[in-house]
Amino acid sequence: MLLKRVFILLIFCSSLVFAHRVAGVDMSLEKLEGDKILVKAFFSKSKKALGGNEVRLISMFDNRVLAKGKLTLDGLVLNIPSESYWVYVLVRDNDIVKDGLAPSGGFKKTVELKKIAFLYTVLASLFFLIISLFIAYKKSKKFKEIQKI
């Protein structure tokens, strides 16, 4: 019973890896001259282009919308922002996300990946997982004792 729950928990956690992927739809980014970016979205198997979907350039610092527009069958051309950003393509009620391309002079403001924060998050998650398994074990032991009576 406990192994079944742990297995379900592991499947749930591993499914979060694919949270920003829409099955069968992909996005391509191409840098153009003059610090512009060409965004295209298409079906993975048929390579047929998507049209009419909203595209947003979102700041990595404060989640501001830096630019947005609608895809055409030829794609969408937007100016590259001077700060680190994500490219979102909204498909139905999901979204596809990729890191944006840098301008020719580089970003003026960049986001630094702090590996120590990732380490703390992993350690805290493992700590809470171990505590929850310990509590579940204690409760199951008490439940078995009650059933014997």
Secondary structure, DSSP 8 states (H G I E B T S, - for coil): -HHHHHHHHHHHHHHGGGTT--TTEEEEEEEETTTEEEEEEEETTT--B--S-EEEEEETTT--EEEEEE--TT-EEEE--SB-EEEEEEETTEEEEEE----TT--SB-----HHHHHHHHHHHHHHHHHHHHHHHHHHHHHHHHHH-
